Structures are given as C-alpha cells and as structure tokens.
Amino acid sequence: TPVPNAREGVIGVVQVRGRVLPVIDVRVRVGLAAAEPTPDTRLVVVRLGERVVALRVDRARELVRLEPEQVEPPPDLVAAGSGGLVCGVTRIRGRTLLVIDLGKLIGEERVHGE
C-alpha cells in the first residue's frame, strides 16, 4: 500500500504477522534507481531497538548474524563513498561482505546528502 508524502525510499506499508510495517526500498536509500520487482525480490524484516521495518531488496540468498569481532572497519574510500552507510566489512566462507549501518538505512539520519 503506497504512503502519500512519505520520505524518499519509503514505498509503502505491509502487514506482517498482524503488524503494519513501513517498506523501505534499499536501492533508493543507497542512491540507486528504483527497479521493478522480480521473482527474486524479497522483503527482509529487521528490528533496530523498538523500530521494525521491511526492507525491499533485489535478492536475499541468506541472512547471517555477525559477532562484533567478525567485523572490521571499512577502507576509508569505501566508507567515504557510501556516505557513511557502510560501517564495516567481513569475510564469510570466502566472500567479502559489506556491513550496512542499519540506523542510517532506516533511521532519520541523512544518506547521500538528502
């Protein structure tokens, strides 16, 4: 369900287990162009403190829980280029993953000069 006059990236609301959640398009929040949903598009429900939202992502292969000692600071160029959205990097099973600052992604913090 679309939300009139919502801030950039909030594309609507969805009901999940009896609770109405805002849906945030991650592509738009990170400065990419919006894309039409595909069969691979997923909603990932996340919680930060008391705030619960659904993130629309292009694809989700798996979700992993990281311990703080598994995350290293990102290279300066990556951190600066992401507007502070990338807060760390980690390696899991031979893959390098970027760790996103969920507070900046779903919160009131500004991303990419909004």
Secondary structure, DSSP 8 states (H G I E B T S, - for coil): ---TT--TTEEEEEEETTEEEEEEEHHHHTT-------TT-EEEEEEETTEEEEEEES--S------GGG-B---HHHHHHTTT-EEEEEEETTEEEEEE-HHHHHSSS--TT-
